[in-house]
């Protein structure tokens, strides 16, 4: 459920504002409406956070390479020094890599000329012999003539590599000739310089690898000191004030109202509680029982939040996604692999932390649903022989068996039936919501959409499943027409007069017709449950056939094993991805679309102390000192 929120105005003394904010943070339940104001303090703390994030980004590259971790906790100064050192080393590494790339390019350029020394060329010049190494085209070579002496030593990039020698004076070269300049020390000098740079890169890498041992500690400092300091300053910058008073606006769960009122009285604050207005940016806090809460990690992964006045679809999402997952993966053998993997992860998590994650439980639950569906359809690694053999055959339901051609229409009917129920729930839910909100006339439009959806269901069965078995019934046509009429009559009623709403309804008739066509497409899209599940089984069966055709020799058995491993592994991954692409889509687009959801919610993020307070992080006064200050890298 979406927890009801209360809007609150808190008034406090301007002279004690920062102390009051520290106390409010200790209260830990008020979601402050933060104004994006860039004060000097906010900007400074933001830069500190960015520097810390950049340092963590650098250390993350080395974290997996380093075995073990630093046992010492970082204080303020140690964290500051670590960030400075890491960013300085990262900048030096970047500069060295650029220098190494330049030297490597120079080495590649000079390599074809051999080990030429700039000292040798200078010695020859002192004795009146001028040597130039250059690239020239055939035309330029012809224009050079026989004097000075020109020796071709090779070709590169379609051009001639030439050594031009002049006696007594520098040779006159044709226009456009590229002259190769030998650096100090020559080719050997470039090699030595490159070796020095690479050696220094290794030293920098080792220093960063050593610093990576403090990665977790730096994460702790970021989460417990640096980010809270930035958040504190953002809240402080959001204070409105006049004279000796300042105030802020926030939201908190209704159940916390009495506690905050008592807390404000003890702190000598003024507190005004109001119901949120329609245009208020009210945050969304979703709370559900543990059995339903397991779907939350998926919402977090997708980064979606329902609006405060929208619907909490957690239960419906979980229920239908479980069925969709089972039908899309479709194979009990694959389900067992998912289940075994998730149980192993859950067991490992429990041994390490004493608890299990919702994500692990979610995967285990959907894997179990897949095993049940696969057992009912007789699908075990895409091999029909299992479905014909006890005990697997005991669980097979012939009407939906993957190996019975007649079951195809049944599974198609089941897919569309799920779509019908799914979309019907959406409109019934909106009907009840609109009744509760006093929009009685408008609620009848949801009954109209129900009538349209049920009429379209008959049309879909006729067009997709079997026209002879499912003819389009007159009642379906009447249902679609009646539903369209109800939507036009009541869908635009906003309480400002029936005839005004009726006028808006007829004005939007074309859009409504397009929405009806869209609903037809939404209902048809549930065929993906049948189609993707069928594809999973077909691919598994194809790989099995390929493996059986490899022969009975030792080599054939080995090849068959490789085919089965790669084939089923690929199919397993593709089926899992299909759940995200298709199963999640049916909930987020088709179902949520018919609910009218836009997923415009704001996360409820109360202004509170870090979850695990740092030893050296304290009240407001501490935040003036517990920050990672920007220093110039040395």
KETOR-233873 format. One line per 4 residues: number of its first residue (from 1); their letters; for each residue x, y, z of C-alpha. Coordinates in nm, 4 decimals, decimal comma, always signed. Layout:
<nodes>
NUM> A> X/Y/Z | ...
</nodes>
This chain:
<nodes>
1> XXXX> +0,0000/+0,0000/+0,0000 | +0,1004/+0,3625/-0,0503 | +0,1403/+0,5146/+0,2950 | -0,0732/+0,8291/+0,3538
5> XXXX> +0,1391/+1,1421/+0,3931 | +0,0971/+1,4665/+0,5862 | +0,2360/+1,8009/+0,4784 | +0,4198/+1,9887/+0,7530
9> XXXX> +0,5587/+2,3383/+0,7976 | +0,8255/+2,3669/+1,0667 | +0,9144/+2,7110/+1,2048 | +1,2300/+2,7671/+1,4098
13> XXXX> +1,4618/+3,0442/+1,5259 | +1,7014/+3,1672/+1,2596 | +1,9826/+3,1898/+1,5146 | +1,9426/+2,8191/+1,5955
17> XXXX> +1,8624/+2,6976/+1,2445 | +2,1578/+2,4629/+1,1998 | +2,1138/+2,3099/+1,5452 | +1,7432/+2,2650/+1,4656
21> XXXX> +1,8243/+2,0914/+1,1372 | +2,0605/+1,8570/+1,3195 | +1,7775/+1,7727/+1,5599 | +1,5364/+1,7235/+1,2696
25> XXXX> +1,7853/+1,4859/+1,1126 | +1,7956/+1,2870/+1,4345 | +1,4143/+1,2643/+1,4243 | +1,4629/+1,0958/+1,0873
29> XXXX> +1,1141/+1,0823/+0,9355 | +1,0576/+1,4128/+0,7531 | +1,1041/+1,4202/+0,3763 | +1,2156/+1,7799/+0,3263
33> XXXX> +1,1060/+1,9592/+0,0113 | +1,4544/+2,0624/-0,1012 | +1,4975/+2,3757/-0,3099 | +1,7795/+2,3520/-0,5640
37> XXXX> +1,9717/+2,6537/-0,4433 | +2,3450/+2,6677/-0,5071 | +2,5047/+2,8380/-0,2085 | +2,8798/+2,8400/-0,1522
41> XXXX> +2,8437/+2,5687/+0,1117 | +2,6271/+2,3477/-0,1105 | +2,8705/+2,3883/-0,3987 | +3,1703/+2,3096/-0,1773
45> XXXX> +3,0095/+1,9959/-0,0359 | +2,8972/+1,8869/-0,3818 | +3,2550/+1,9131/-0,5076 | +3,3737/+1,7107/-0,2090
49> XXXX> +3,1213/+1,4393/-0,2893 | +3,2194/+1,4401/-0,6569 | +3,5883/+1,4067/-0,5667 | +3,5084/+1,1174/-0,3356
53> XXXX> +3,2994/+0,9497/-0,6071 | +3,5802/+0,9951/-0,8609 | +3,8320/+0,8420/-0,6214 | +3,5997/+0,5461/-0,5604
57> XXXX> +3,5568/+0,5061/-0,9353 | +3,9343/+0,4818/-0,9747 | +3,9739/+0,2351/-0,6869 | +3,6878/+0,0193/-0,8171
61> XXXX> +3,9117/-0,0784/-1,1112 | +4,1631/-0,2313/-0,8683 | +3,9279/-0,3611/-0,6019 | +3,8801/-0,7025/-0,7616
65> XXXX> +4,2554/-0,7451/-0,8187 | +4,3496/-0,6903/-0,4567 | +4,3208/-0,9778/-0,2140 | +4,2198/-0,8741/+0,1351
69> XXXX> +4,1402/-0,5287/+0,2621 | +4,2753/-0,2686/+0,4985 | +4,1748/-0,3319/+0,8563 | +4,2100/+0,0276/+0,9798
73> XXXX> +3,9219/+0,2730/+0,9867 | +3,9688/+0,6017/+0,8091 | +3,9308/+0,9286/+0,9933 | +3,8638/+1,2662/+0,8363
77> XXXX> +4,2234/+1,3507/+0,7566 | +4,3083/+0,9997/+0,6372 | +4,0102/+1,0012/+0,4008 | +4,1069/+1,3451/+0,2746
81> XXXX> +4,4642/+1,2331/+0,2101 | +4,3472/+0,9119/+0,0430 | +4,1200/+1,0984/-0,1987 | +4,3982/+1,3457/-0,2806
85> XXXX> +4,6489/+1,0662/-0,3366 | +4,4161/+0,8554/-0,5494 | +4,3115/+1,1453/-0,7730 | +4,6736/+1,2597/-0,8056
89> XXXX> +4,7857/+0,9084/-0,8989 | +4,4975/+0,8725/-1,1436 | +4,5944/+1,1983/-1,3130 | +4,9595/+1,0900/-1,3263
93> XXXX> +4,8556/+0,7543/-1,4723 | +4,6544/+0,9302/-1,7417 | +4,9457/+1,1583/-1,8279 | +5,1928/+0,8689/-1,8341
97> XXXX> +4,9656/+0,6608/-2,0557 | +4,9411/+0,9483/-2,3019 | +5,3199/+0,9870/-2,2938 | +5,3675/+0,6125/-2,3439
101> XXXX> +5,1284/+0,6178/-2,6381 | +5,3273/+0,9026/-2,7943 | +5,6598/+0,7246/-2,7411 | +5,5197/+0,3997/-2,8821
105> XXXX> +5,4016/+0,5865/-3,1890 | +5,7450/+0,7489/-3,2227 | +5,9124/+0,4107/-3,1829 | +5,6933/+0,2631/-3,4552
109> XXXX> +5,7767/+0,5570/-3,6804 | +6,1539/+0,5303/-3,6289 | +6,1736/+0,1489/-3,6287 | +6,1980/+0,0970/-4,0077
113> XXXX> +6,4987/+0,3347/-4,0252 | +6,7054/+0,1172/-3,7944 | +6,9070/+0,2213/-3,4928 | +6,9905/+0,5718/-3,6141
117> XXXX> +7,1537/+0,8063/-3,3648 | +7,1179/+1,1821/-3,3619 | +7,4839/+1,1976/-3,2497 | +7,5962/+1,0130/-3,5646
121> XXXX> +7,4044/+1,2542/-3,7869 | +7,5527/+1,5514/-3,5969 | +7,9043/+1,4052/-3,6348 | +7,8586/+1,3738/-4,0118
125> XXXX> +7,7335/+1,7326/-4,0320 | +8,0486/+1,8532/-3,8571 | +8,2497/+1,6887/-4,1355 | +8,0416/+1,8347/-4,4185
129> XXXX> +7,8129/+1,5394/-4,4823 | +7,4430/+1,6259/-4,4503 | +7,2043/+1,3317/-4,4099 | +6,8238/+1,3639/-4,4269
133> XXXX> +6,5767/+1,0812/-4,3680 | +6,2501/+1,1456/-4,5462 | +5,9354/+1,0100/-4,7094 | +5,8604/+1,1097/-5,0669
137> XXXX> +5,6394/+1,0113/-5,3563 | +5,7660/+0,8823/-5,6901 | +5,7091/+1,2244/-5,8453 | +5,9080/+1,3969/-5,5715
141> XXXX> +6,1844/+1,1401/-5,6152 | +6,2019/+1,2147/-5,9878 | +6,2231/+1,5910/-5,9249 | +6,5129/+1,5384/-5,6855
145> XXXX> +6,7381/+1,4217/-5,9702 | +7,0751/+1,2533/-5,9217 | +7,2309/+1,5219/-5,7073 | +7,2202/+1,4966/-5,4110
149> XXXX> +7,2587/+1,1246/-5,3556 | +6,9289/+0,9523/-5,2722 | +6,9095/+0,5927/-5,1503 | +6,5710/+0,4196/-5,1255
153> XXXX> +6,5579/+0,1861/-4,8273 | +6,1940/+0,0749/-4,8372 | +5,8261/+0,1611/-4,8813 | +5,5725/+0,2639/-4,6206
157> XXXX> +5,2141/+0,3747/-4,6680 | +5,2587/+0,4030/-5,0443 | +5,5579/+0,6365/-5,0071 | +5,9311/+0,5790/-5,0527
161> XXXX> +6,1665/+0,5793/-4,7557 | +6,4716/+0,7716/-4,8730 | +6,8102/+0,8653/-4,7274 | +6,9293/+1,1856/-4,8966
165> XXXX> +7,3005/+1,2750/-4,8617 | +7,4499/+1,6114/-4,9518 | +7,8178/+1,7105/-4,9448 | +7,9234/+2,0544/-4,8288
169> XXXX> +7,5687/+2,1850/-4,7905 | +7,2226/+2,0695/-4,6927 | +7,0426/+1,8969/-4,9807 | +6,7560/+2,0908/-5,1393
173> XXXX> +6,4446/+1,8744/-5,1072 | +6,1321/+1,9064/-5,3260 | +5,8325/+2,0813/-5,1723 | +5,6058/+1,8566/-4,9644
177> XXXX> +5,8699/+1,6024/-4,8644 | +5,8228/+1,4781/-4,5053 | +6,1519/+1,4876/-4,3158 | +6,2006/+1,2490/-4,0232
181> XXXX> +6,3600/+1,4191/-3,7229 | +6,5695/+1,1933/-3,5033 | +6,5121/+1,2721/-3,1341 | +6,7929/+1,3116/-2,8851
185> XXXX> +6,9361/+0,9703/-2,8071 | +6,7912/+0,8262/-3,1266 | +6,5903/+0,5057/-3,1383 | +6,7658/+0,3681/-2,8313
189> XXXX> +6,6803/+0,6857/-2,6389 | +6,3112/+0,6495/-2,7264 | +6,3195/+0,2870/-2,6089 | +6,4792/+0,3889/-2,2786
193> XXXX> +6,2267/+0,6684/-2,2265 | +5,9390/+0,4290/-2,2977 | +6,0783/+0,1771/-2,0495 | +6,1047/+0,4484/-1,7816
197> XXXX> +5,7469/+0,5602/-1,8421 | +5,6141/+0,2038/-1,8295 | +5,8064/+0,1393/-1,5093 | +5,6506/+0,4469/-1,3522
201> XXXX> +5,3057/+0,3340/-1,4707 | +5,3640/+0,0038/-1,2902 | +5,4597/+0,1922/-0,9743 | +5,1454/+0,4050/-0,9963
205> XXXX> +4,9326/+0,0941/-1,0562 | +5,0843/-0,0718/-0,7491 | +5,0143/+0,2380/-0,5398 | +4,6516/+0,2425/-0,6560
209> XXXX> +4,6236/-0,1313/-0,5934 | +4,7469/-0,0752/-0,2399 | +4,5010/+0,2127/-0,1903 | +4,2168/-0,0127/-0,3107
213> XXXX> +4,2418/-0,1930/+0,0220 | +4,0680/+0,1100/+0,1757 | +3,7822/+0,1047/-0,0766 | +3,5186/-0,0099/+0,1737
217> XXXX> +3,6363/+0,2448/+0,4281 | +3,6135/+0,5241/+0,1748 | +3,2625/+0,4071/+0,0839 | +3,1753/+0,4258/+0,4534
221> XXXX> +3,3119/+0,7791/+0,4803 | +3,1179/+0,8828/+0,1707 | +2,7923/+0,7391/+0,3017 | +2,8324/+0,8440/+0,6639
225> XXXX> +3,0059/+1,1800/+0,6352 | +3,0449/+1,3289/+0,2885 | +2,6990/+1,2705/+0,1398 | +2,5141/+1,3547/+0,4656
229> XXXX> +2,7133/+1,6798/+0,4826 | +2,6022/+1,7691/+0,1297 | +2,2409/+1,6763/+0,2072 | +2,2562/+1,8839/+0,5259
233> XXXX> +2,3684/+2,1920/+0,3343 | +2,0999/+2,1406/+0,0685 | +1,8345/+2,1355/+0,3395 | +1,9897/+2,4405/+0,5060
237> XXXX> +1,9801/+2,6238/+0,1725 | +1,6095/+2,5379/+0,1391 | +1,5114/+2,7307/+0,4511 | +1,2825/+3,0278/+0,3958
241> XXXX> +1,3107/+3,3122/+0,6415 | +1,1873/+3,6476/+0,7555 | +1,3179/+3,8373/+1,0523 | +1,4212/+3,6114/+1,3421
245> XXXX> +1,2392/+3,3056/+1,2048 | +1,3050/+3,0457/+0,9362 | +1,0847/+2,7628/+0,8151 | +1,0824/+2,4633/+0,5850
249> XXXX> +0,8260/+2,2449/+0,4136 | +0,8248/+1,8680/+0,4273 | +0,6178/+1,5526/+0,4264 | +0,5980/+1,2598/+0,6644
253> XXXX> +0,3789/+0,9513/+0,7111 | +0,0538/+1,0305/+0,8915 | +0,1404/+0,7800/+1,1628 | +0,4419/+0,9978/+1,2554
257> XXXX> +0,2338/+1,3141/+1,2952 | +0,1800/+1,2863/+1,6709 | +0,5428/+1,1956/+1,7335 | +0,6671/+1,4951/+1,5339
261> XXXX> +0,4222/+1,7282/+1,7102 | +0,5564/+1,6160/+2,0478 | +0,9168/+1,6391/+1,9247 | +0,8594/+1,9907/+1,7856
265> XXXX> +0,7105/+2,1021/+2,1164 | +1,0199/+1,9815/+2,3034 | +1,2469/+2,1592/+2,0517 | +1,0436/+2,4824/+2,0753
269> XXXX> +0,9505/+2,4717/+1,7056 | +0,6246/+2,5704/+1,5478 | +0,4559/+2,2909/+1,3502 | +0,1625/+2,3189/+1,1113
273> XXXX> +0,0162/+1,9992/+0,9637 | -0,1949/+2,0052/+0,6468 | -0,3341/+1,7611/+0,3934 | -0,1191/+1,7684/+0,0764
277> XXXX> -0,2539/+1,9732/-0,2131 | -0,3064/+1,8236/-0,5570 | +0,0025/+1,9932/-0,6999 | +0,2321/+1,9230/-0,4038
281> XXXX> +0,5398/+1,7067/-0,4764 | +0,4356/+1,4406/-0,2270 | +0,6862/+1,1544/-0,1962 | +0,5739/+0,7933/-0,2246
285> XXXX> +0,6371/+0,5379/+0,0486 | +0,5227/+0,1857/-0,0420 | +0,4867/-0,0691/+0,2382 | +0,3734/-0,4276/+0,1934
289> XXXX> +0,3882/-0,7585/+0,3822 | +0,7086/-0,9578/+0,3346 | +0,5439/-1,1986/+0,0908 | +0,4584/-0,9107/-0,1442
293> XXXX> +0,7645/-0,6983/-0,0691 | +0,9881/-0,9403/-0,2586 | +0,8894/-0,7605/-0,5811 | +1,0489/-0,4355/-0,4617
297> XXXX> +1,4044/-0,5165/-0,5859 | +1,2660/-0,5327/-0,9395 | +1,1062/-0,1893/-0,8993 | +1,4365/-0,0578/-0,7635
301> XXXX> +1,6263/-0,2112/-1,0554 | +1,3871/-0,0514/-1,3043 | +1,3964/+0,2724/-1,1002 | +1,0199/+0,3201/-1,1092
305> XXXX> +0,8012/+0,4711/-0,8375 | +0,4232/+0,5118/-0,8522 | +0,2941/+0,8632/-0,7999 | +0,1518/+0,9396/-0,4563
309> XXXX> -0,2016/+0,9418/-0,5981 | -0,1466/+0,6435/-0,8285 | -0,1782/+0,2731/-0,7472 | +0,0458/+0,0307/-0,5627
313> XXXX> +0,0411/-0,2609/-0,8049 | +0,2944/-0,4714/-0,6119 | +0,0621/-0,7665/-0,5461 | -0,0886/-0,7808/-0,8955
317> XXXX> +0,2553/-0,7283/-1,0503 | +0,4035/-1,0140/-0,8462 | +0,1127/-1,2513/-0,9080 | +0,1027/-1,2056/-1,2841
321> XXXX> +0,4800/-1,1819/-1,3285 | +0,5122/-1,5197/-1,1558 | +0,2770/-1,6727/-1,4129 | +0,4412/-1,4850/-1,7004
325> XXXX> +0,7885/-1,5974/-1,5875 | +0,6735/-1,9588/-1,5737 | +0,5104/-1,9496/-1,9177 | +0,7953/-1,7619/-2,0889
329> XXXX> +1,0756/-1,9811/-1,9519 | +0,8399/-2,2747/-1,9857 | +1,0865/-2,5511/-1,8968 | +1,0897/-2,7273/-1,5607
333> XXXX> +1,4547/-2,8233/-1,6091 | +1,5523/-2,4598/-1,6539 | +1,3365/-2,3753/-1,3549 | +1,5302/-2,6258/-1,1442
337> XXXX> +1,8581/-2,4628/-1,2494 | +1,7258/-2,1189/-1,1518 | +1,5883/-2,2604/-0,8268 | +1,9107/-2,4378/-0,7310
341> XXXX> +2,1150/-2,1255/-0,8092 | +1,8875/-1,8985/-0,6079 | +1,8788/-2,1376/-0,3101 | +2,2584/-2,1562/-0,3122
345> XXXX> +2,2815/-1,7754/-0,3117 | +2,0203/-1,7481/-0,0358 | +2,2042/-2,0034/+0,1771 | +2,5341/-1,8217/+0,1266
349> XXXX> +2,3752/-1,4862/+0,2135 | +2,2200/-1,6294/+0,5272 | +2,5504/-1,7768/+0,6413 | +2,7320/-1,4461/+0,5857
353> XXXX> +2,4730/-1,1960/+0,7082 | +2,2105/-1,3940/+0,8995 | +1,9354/-1,2856/+0,6588 | +1,8237/-1,3341/+0,3002
357> XXXX> +1,7523/-1,0698/+0,0382 | +1,4154/-1,0071/-0,1217 | +1,5739/-1,0406/-0,4671 | +1,6920/-1,3939/-0,3902
361> XXXX> +1,3509/-1,4942/-0,2579 | +1,1835/-1,3452/-0,5677 | +1,4015/-1,5481/-0,8050 | +1,3468/-1,8640/-0,6006
365> XXXX> +0,9684/-1,8132/-0,6041 | +0,9477/-1,7526/-0,9795 | +1,1796/-2,0478/-1,0407 | +0,9439/-2,2682/-0,8402
369> XXXX> +0,6510/-2,1428/-1,0498 | +0,8480/-2,2362/-1,3623 | +0,9080/-2,5880/-1,2314 | +0,5342/-2,6293/-1,1661
373> XXXX> +0,4357/-2,5015/-1,5121 | +0,7034/-2,7085/-1,6837 | +0,5885/-3,0200/-1,4979 | +0,2266/-2,9576/-1,6035
377> XXXX> +0,3288/-2,9146/-1,9687 | +0,5762/-3,2055/-1,9563 | +0,8738/-2,9885/-2,0551 | +1,2084/-3,0978/-1,9074
381> XXXX> +1,5083/-2,9623/-2,0994 | +1,3028/-2,9780/-2,4194 | +1,3079/-3,3602/-2,4278 | +0,9773/-3,5320/-2,5015
385> XXXX> +1,0982/-3,8622/-2,3589 | +1,0780/-3,7234/-2,0047 | +0,7109/-3,6334/-2,0512 | +0,6345/-3,9942/-2,1498
389> XXXX> +0,8248/-4,1466/-1,8555 | +0,7183/-4,1860/-1,4927 | +0,7275/-4,0016/-1,2601 | +0,7363/-3,6986/-1,4927
393> XXXX> +0,4312/-3,8211/-1,6839 | +0,2226/-3,8219/-1,3650 | +0,2088/-3,4414/-1,3576 | +0,1408/-3,3737/-1,7265
397> XXXX> -0,1931/-3,2123/-1,8144 | -0,2728/-3,3255/-2,1681 | -0,4666/-3,0091/-2,2525 | -0,1574/-2,7890/-2,2170
401> XXXX> +0,1178/-3,0417/-2,2909 | +0,4030/-2,9107/-2,5048 | +0,3987/-3,2383/-2,6991 | +0,0293/-3,2438/-2,7939
405> XXXX> -0,0533/-3,0429/-3,1110 | -0,4103/-2,9927/-2,9901 | -0,2788/-2,8092/-2,6827 | -0,1576/-2,5146/-2,8908
409> XXXX> -0,4986/-2,3497/-2,9038 | -0,5520/-2,4142/-2,5339 | -0,2315/-2,2316/-2,4384 | -0,3183/-1,9471/-2,6762
413> XXXX> -0,6600/-1,9233/-2,5141 | -0,4956/-1,9251/-2,1716 | -0,2601/-1,6428/-2,2759 | -0,5437/-1,4231/-2,3983
417> XXXX> -0,7507/-1,5186/-2,0941 | -0,4726/-1,3945/-1,8683 | -0,4673/-1,0709/-2,0664 | -0,8438/-1,0350/-2,0290
421> XXXX> -0,8258/-1,0834/-1,6517 | -0,5199/-0,8580/-1,6226 | -0,6774/-0,5641/-1,8055 | -1,0166/-0,6204/-1,6400
425> XXXX> -0,8543/-0,5881/-1,2978 | -0,7079/-0,2544/-1,4080 | -1,0440/-0,1062/-1,5063 | -1,2302/-0,2503/-1,2067
429> XXXX> -0,9631/-0,1022/-0,9813 | -1,0042/+0,2388/-1,1453 | -1,3821/+0,2046/-1,1159 | -1,3588/+0,1497/-0,7388
433> XXXX> -1,1016/+0,4314/-0,6973 | -1,3176/+0,6826/-0,8851 | -1,6238/+0,5851/-0,6810 | -1,4283/+0,6419/-0,3582
437> XXXX> -1,3000/+0,9775/-0,4825 | -1,6546/+1,0938/-0,5554 | -1,6277/+1,0804/-0,9345 | -1,9347/+0,8597/-0,9686
441> XXXX> -2,0327/+0,9664/-1,3192 | -1,6790/+0,9312/-1,4475 | -1,6495/+0,5825/-1,2971 | -1,9083/+0,4517/-1,5449
445> XXXX> -1,6512/+0,4998/-1,8221 | -1,4463/+0,2211/-1,6609 | -1,7446/-0,0112/-1,6975 | -1,7480/+0,0964/-2,0611
449> XXXX> -1,3840/-0,0029/-2,0993 | -1,4617/-0,3373/-1,9364 | -1,7345/-0,3943/-2,1946 | -1,4928/-0,2991/-2,4744
453> XXXX> -1,2181/-0,5307/-2,3458 | -1,4544/-0,8283/-2,3201 | -1,5914/-0,7626/-2,6687 | -1,2412/-0,7352/-2,8104
457> XXXX> -1,1533/-1,0642/-2,6422 | -1,4019/-1,2390/-2,8723 | -1,2537/-1,0589/-3,1754 | -0,8993/-1,1639/-3,0788
461> XXXX> -0,9991/-1,5291/-3,0402 | -1,1682/-1,5168/-3,3790 | -0,8699/-1,3627/-3,5571 | -0,5838/-1,5426/-3,3824
465> XXXX> -0,7019/-1,8719/-3,2340 | -0,9804/-2,0228/-3,4494 | -1,2412/-1,8314/-3,6505 | -1,4709/-2,1344/-3,6794
469> XXXX> -1,4562/-2,2219/-3,3122 | -1,4834/-1,8622/-3,1897 | -1,7120/-1,6663/-3,4252 | -1,7674/-1,2990/-3,3533
473> XXXX> -2,0890/-1,2901/-3,1510 | -2,3446/-1,0091/-3,1769 | -2,3191/-0,9574/-2,8017 | -1,9495/-0,8748/-2,8458
477> XXXX> -2,0253/-0,6132/-3,1120 | -2,2981/-0,4627/-2,8942 | -2,0610/-0,4713/-2,5969 | -1,7923/-0,2761/-2,7848
481> XXXX> -2,0468/-0,0213/-2,9103 | -2,2074/+0,0185/-2,5670 | -1,8692/+0,0507/-2,4015 | -1,7624/+0,3180/-2,6502
485> XXXX> -2,0837/+0,5102/-2,5775 | -2,0223/+0,4912/-2,2006 | -1,6651/+0,6172/-2,2441 | -1,7817/+0,9114/-2,4578
489> XXXX> -2,0649/+0,9988/-2,2169 | -1,8770/+0,9674/-1,8882 | -1,5019/+0,9508/-1,9575 | -1,4541/+1,3299/-1,9550
493> XXXX> -1,6798/+1,4165/-1,6618 | -1,4876/+1,6392/-1,4208 | -1,7683/+1,7567/-1,1927 | -1,8240/+2,0869/-1,3730
497> XXXX> -2,1493/+1,9893/-1,5402 | -2,2710/+1,6827/-1,7269 | -2,3126/+1,8540/-2,0623 | -1,9667/+2,0133/-2,0478
501> XXXX> -1,8219/+1,6668/-1,9879 | -2,0377/+1,5295/-2,2682 | -1,9040/+1,7963/-2,5038 | -1,5461/+1,7075/-2,4126
505> XXXX> -1,6293/+1,3408/-2,4674 | -1,7595/+1,3973/-2,8212 | -1,4698/+1,6325/-2,8967 | -1,2290/+1,3534/-2,8054
509> XXXX> -1,4200/+1,0820/-2,9925 | -1,1416/+1,0264/-3,2457 | -0,8847/+0,9824/-2,9678 | -1,1186/+0,7423/-2,7892
513> XXXX> -1,1533/+0,5292/-3,1036 | -0,7735/+0,5185/-3,1292 | -0,7610/+0,4080/-2,7640 | -1,0036/+0,1245/-2,8454
517> XXXX> -0,7726/+0,0135/-3,1271 | -0,4821/+0,0388/-2,8838 | -0,6687/-0,1825/-2,6371 | -0,7114/-0,4407/-2,9122
521> XXXX> -0,3327/-0,4327/-2,9615 | -0,2762/-0,4577/-2,5863 | -0,4917/-0,7692/-2,5655 | -0,3233/-0,9293/-2,8659
525> XXXX> +0,0209/-0,8619/-2,7148 | -0,0452/-1,1318/-2,4534 | +0,0139/-1,3886/-2,7297 | +0,3827/-1,3348/-2,6491
529> XXXX> +0,3334/-1,5633/-2,3464 | +0,2530/-1,8491/-2,5829 | +0,4978/-1,7524/-2,8582 | +0,8078/-1,6967/-2,6440
533> XXXX> +0,7400/-2,0082/-2,4368 | +0,6997/-2,2109/-2,7566 | +1,0278/-2,0699/-2,8911 | +1,2109/-2,1723/-2,5732
537> XXXX> +1,0848/-2,5304/-2,6032 | +1,1566/-2,5431/-2,9784 | +1,5161/-2,4256/-2,9327 | +1,5785/-2,6756/-2,6539
541> XXXX> +1,4358/-2,9556/-2,8702 | +1,6511/-2,8450/-3,1660 | +1,9711/-2,8571/-2,9591 | +1,8750/-3,2009/-2,8290
545> XXXX> +1,8273/-3,3245/-3,1865 | +2,1656/-3,1833/-3,2890 | +2,3321/-3,3547/-2,9932 | +2,1695/-3,6907/-3,0733
549> XXXX> +2,2952/-3,6620/-3,4310 | +2,6570/-3,6283/-3,3184 | +2,7008/-4,0071/-3,3077 | +2,7832/-4,2654/-3,0411
553> XXXX> +3,1639/-4,2558/-3,0564 | +3,3749/-4,0983/-2,7846 | +3,4272/-3,7900/-3,0000 | +3,0561/-3,7822/-3,0843
557> XXXX> +2,9613/-3,7991/-2,7171 | +3,2050/-3,5180/-2,6406 | +3,0625/-3,3044/-2,9217 | +2,7084/-3,3828/-2,8057
561> XXXX> +2,7971/-3,2695/-2,4540 | +2,9389/-2,9421/-2,5847 | +2,6273/-2,8842/-2,7983 | +2,3978/-2,9488/-2,5023
565> XXXX> +2,5998/-2,7278/-2,2689 | +2,6269/-2,4324/-2,5060 | +2,2789/-2,4729/-2,6545 | +2,0869/-2,5038/-2,3304
569> XXXX> +2,3055/-2,2383/-2,1655 | +2,2251/-1,9936/-2,4442 | +1,8567/-2,0829/-2,4325 | +1,8550/-2,0374/-2,0558
573> XXXX> +2,0005/-1,6869/-2,0817 | +1,7661/-1,5898/-2,3653 | +1,4609/-1,7096/-2,1741 | +1,5656/-1,5076/-1,8684
577> XXXX> +1,6082/-1,1964/-2,0839 | +1,2695/-1,2617/-2,2423 | +1,1086/-1,2338/-1,9000 | +1,2456/-0,8809/-1,8646
581> XXXX> +1,1513/-0,7845/-2,2191 | +0,8050/-0,9420/-2,2280 | +0,6872/-1,0356/-1,8789 | +0,7792/-0,7035/-1,7206
585> XXXX> +0,6462/-0,5121/-2,0205 | +0,2975/-0,6637/-1,9880 | +0,2798/-0,5289/-1,6326 | +0,4426/-0,1896/-1,6847
589> XXXX> +0,2885/-0,0945/-2,0187 | -0,0315/-0,2866/-2,0861 | -0,1621/-0,3258/-1,7295 | -0,0258/+0,0001/-1,5857
593> XXXX> -0,1352/+0,1847/-1,8987 | -0,4961/+0,0760/-1,8493 | -0,4659/+0,1863/-1,4863 | -0,3613/+0,5290/-1,6102
597> XXXX> -0,0265/+0,5146/-1,4297 | +0,2584/+0,7412/-1,5380 | +0,5215/+0,6323/-1,2812 | +0,5942/+0,9938/-1,1874
601> XXXX> +0,6522/+0,9230/-0,8191 | +0,9192/+1,0722/-0,5946 | +1,1124/+0,8389/-0,3652 | +1,0403/+0,8994/+0,0034
605> XXXX> +1,3862/+0,9927/+0,1325 | +1,3600/+1,1220/+0,4889 | +1,6186/+1,3641/+0,6229 | +1,7942/+1,1388/+0,8718
609> XXXX> +2,1222/+1,0284/+1,0202 | +2,3360/+0,7787/+0,8274 | +2,2279/+0,4195/+0,8852 | +2,5580/+0,3374/+1,0553
613> XXXX> +2,6916/+0,6613/+1,2042 | +3,0614/+0,7235/+1,1651 | +3,2603/+0,7359/+1,4840 | +3,3659/+1,0914/+1,4164
617> XXXX> +3,0389/+1,2194/+1,2691 | +2,8199/+1,4069/+1,5092 | +2,5716/+1,6900/+1,5180 | +2,5573/+2,0046/+1,3123
621> XXXX> +2,8821/+2,1420/+1,4433 | +3,0690/+1,8339/+1,3274 | +2,9635/+1,8911/+0,9684 | +3,1779/+2,2000/+0,9509
625> XXXX> +3,4856/+1,9844/+0,9968 | +3,4058/+1,6294/+0,8793 | +3,4348/+1,6979/+0,5087 | +3,6907/+1,5977/+0,2543
629> XXXX> +3,8282/+1,9330/+0,1494 | +3,9522/+1,9905/-0,2022 | +4,3276/+2,0236/-0,2127 | +4,5631/+2,0847/-0,4966
633> XX> +4,7281/+1,7572/-0,5972 | +5,1033/+1,7540/-0,5608
</nodes>
